[in-house]
């Protein structure tokens, strides 16, 4: 509920007080001549004041709420994420666990092994030996900006879709539609702390679909640490 400024409430009180002080005969005569007009005149000041107050204190739009959630997400120092992938490109599915520590440390656990990325270098364990490999820039962007929301803020549209429960936590649900580089839909569940709890989106790889669901937890948990192997 939007809070009205104190001076507006005082104005409404004064209007009501002045109306009560008018001579009864005059009020009765006005009502007899045109009761509909009299009622309209009585309600009009309050409606006008409410409209002005809404303009001065607008409620955030769904698009504003998504932007606030992404800003809060990019500001956290650490988190844990679980990504489940399925679709025609991955008929058997795959689950990936990841830890993040700002500004650029990742630990990714996949069925084929664990990878540690620090900056632009990947440390990978192969047959008991640790190997270093350079990482192309932007490779891990899906973890920090799912659906490329940041780069599409100027053109994205957002629809609020009520509330749902994710892992026992109440969340606001949104459908985010992007038009660049190609039309995509991203569904987001945002907690009351403005941080994402779950993100779901689809993409295409060589003509086949990949459906990804990412769940986030353990925001700013100091117990999450990532060191070179």
C-alpha positions in Angstrom: 0.0 0.0 0.0 1.4 3.4 -1.0 1.8 5.7 2.0 0.3 9.2 1.5 2.4 12.2 2.7 1.3 13.7 6.1 0.4 17.0 4.6 -2.0 15.4 2.1 -3.8 13.6 4.9 -4.1 16.9 6.7 -5.6 18.5 3.5 -8.2 15.8 3.3 -9.1 16.4 7.0 -9.5 20.1 6.4 -11.7 19.5 3.4 -14.0 17.3 5.5 -14.1 19.8 8.3 -15.1 22.6 5.9 -17.9 20.5 4.4 -19.3 19.8 7.9 -19.4 23.5 8.7 -21.6 24.5 5.7 -25.2 25.6 6.5 -27.5 22.6 6.3 -30.0 24.5 4.1 -27.5 25.3 1.5 -26.3 21.7 1.4 -29.8 20.4 1.1 -30.6 22.8 -1.7 -27.5 21.8 -3.7 -28.4 18.1 -3.3 -32.0 18.8 -4.4 -30.9 20.6 -7.5 -28.3 18.1 -8.7 -27.5 15.3 -6.3 -25.1 13.6 -8.8 -23.1 16.7 -9.3 -22.9 17.3 -5.5 -21.6 13.8 -4.9 -19.0 14.2 -7.7 -17.8 17.5 -6.2 -17.4 15.9 -2.8 -15.3 12.9 -4.1 -13.3 14.9 -6.7 -10.7 16.5 -4.3 -9.8 13.1 -2.7 -9.4 11.4 -6.0 -7.2 14.2 -7.3 -5.0 14.1 -4.2 -4.7 10.3 -4.5 -3.6 10.6 -8.2 -1.0 13.2 -7.3 0.3 11.0 -4.5 0.6 8.0 -6.8 2.6 10.1 -9.3 5.0 11.3 -6.5 5.4 7.9 -5.0 5.0 5.4 -7.9 5.1 1.6 -7.1 7.9 -0.3 -8.7 7.0 -2.1 -12.0 7.8 -5.8 -12.6 10.7 -4.6 -14.8 12.1 -2.4 -12.0 11.8 -5.4 -9.6 13.8 -7.7 -12.0 16.5 -5.0 -12.4 16.8 -4.6 -8.6 17.1 -8.4 -8.3 19.9 -8.6 -10.8 21.7 -5.7 -9.2 21.5 -7.4 -5.8 22.6 -10.7 -7.4 25.7 -9.2 -9.0 26.7 -7.6 -5.7 26.8 -10.8 -3.6 30.2 -12.2 -2.5 29.5 -15.9 -2.8 26.7 -18.4 -3.6 26.0 -22.0 -4.4 24.1 -23.1 -7.5 22.7 -26.3 -9.0 22.0 -26.5 -12.7 19.8 -29.2 -14.1 19.9 -29.6 -17.9 17.5 -31.6 -20.1 15.9 -31.4 -23.5 16.4 -33.0 -27.0 20.1 -32.0 -27.0 20.6 -33.8 -23.6 18.1 -36.7 -23.5 19.8 -38.2 -20.4 20.0 -34.9 -18.6 22.9 -33.6 -16.5 23.3 -32.0 -13.1 26.1 -29.6 -12.3 27.0 -28.1 -8.9 28.8 -24.8 -8.7 30.3 -22.5 -6.0 31.2 -18.9 -6.7 33.4 -16.5 -4.7 33.8 -13.0 -6.0 35.3 -11.6 -8.0 36.3 -14.5 -10.3 36.5 -17.9 -8.6 34.4 -20.9 -9.6 34.3 -24.5 -8.6 32.2 -26.7 -10.9 31.4 -30.3 -10.2 30.3 -32.3 -13.2 29.9 -36.0 -13.8 33.2 -36.1 -15.5 35.1 -34.4 -12.7 35.7 -31.1 -10.8 37.0 -27.9 -12.4 38.4 -24.9 -10.6 38.4 -21.6 -12.5 40.3 -18.6 -11.2 40.3 -15.6 -13.4 40.8 -16.8 -17.0 42.6 -20.1 -16.0 40.9 -23.5 -15.6 42.5 -26.1 -13.3 41.4 -29.5 -14.4 42.3 -32.9 -12.9 42.9 -35.6 -15.5 44.0 -39.1 -14.4 45.5 -37.8 -11.2 47.3 -34.9 -12.9 46.3 -31.2 -12.6 46.3 -29.4 -15.9 45.9 -25.7 -16.6 43.9 -24.4 -19.5 43.0 -20.8 -20.6 39.3 -20.0 -20.5 37.7 -17.9 -23.2 36.1 -14.7 -21.8 32.4 -14.9 -21.1 32.4 -18.7 -20.8 30.9 -18.6 -17.3 28.5 -15.8 -18.0 25.4 -18.1 -17.7 26.1 -18.4 -14.0 26.3 -14.6 -13.3 23.8 -13.4 -15.8 21.3 -16.2 -16.8 19.4 -15.3 -19.9 21.7 -12.3 -20.5 19.3 -10.1 -18.7 21.9 -7.3 -18.0 22.7 -6.8 -21.7 19.1 -6.8 -22.7 17.7 -4.4 -20.0 16.9 -1.8 -22.6 14.4 -4.0 -24.6 13.3 -6.7 -22.2 9.7 -6.9 -21.1 8.6 -8.4 -17.7 5.3 -9.9 -16.6 4.5 -10.6 -12.9 3.0 -14.0 -12.4 2.1 -14.1 -8.7 3.9 -16.1 -6.1 5.1 -19.7 -5.7 7.1 -21.6 -3.2 10.7 -22.7 -4.0 12.3 -25.1 -1.6 9.9 -24.0 1.1 10.5 -20.3 0.5 7.9 -17.9 -0.9 9.0 -16.2 -4.1 7.7 -13.7 -6.6 7.5 -15.2 -10.1 8.2 -13.3 -13.3 8.4 -14.1 -17.0 11.1 -12.1 -18.7 11.1 -11.8 -22.5 14.2 -10.8 -24.4 14.4 -9.9 -28.1 18.1 -9.9 -28.7 20.1 -11.7 -30.0 17.1 -13.9 -30.6 13.7 -14.1 -28.8 14.0 -15.9 -25.5 11.8 -16.3 -22.4 13.3 -16.6 -18.9 11.2 -17.5 -15.8 12.6 -16.1 -12.5 11.6 -16.7 -8.9 12.8 -13.9 -6.6 12.8 -14.1 -2.8 11.7 -11.3 -0.5 15.4 -10.3 -0.1 15.4 -9.5 -3.9 17.8 -12.3 -4.7 17.0 -15.0 -7.3 16.0 -18.4 -5.9 15.4 -20.1 -9.3 15.8 -19.3 -12.9 14.6 -21.4 -15.9 15.2 -20.8 -19.5 15.7 -22.7 -22.8 18.3 -22.4 -25.6 19.1 -24.1 -28.8 22.3 -26.0 -29.7 22.7 -27.2 -33.3 18.9 -27.2 -33.8 18.2 -29.0 -30.5 16.8 -27.6 -27.3 18.5 -27.4 -23.9 16.2 -26.7 -20.9 18.2 -25.3 -17.9 16.9 -24.8 -14.4 19.3 -23.1 -12.0 18.7 -22.9 -8.2 20.7 -20.5 -6.0 21.4 -20.8 -2.3 24.0 -19.9 0.4 24.3 -16.3 -0.6 27.3 -14.6 1.1 28.2 -17.7 3.0 31.7 -17.3 4.3 32.2 -21.0 4.5 32.4 -21.1 0.7 36.1 -20.9 -0.3 37.8 -21.7 -3.5 41.6 -22.3 -3.7 43.8 -23.5 -6.6 44.2 -27.3 -6.5 
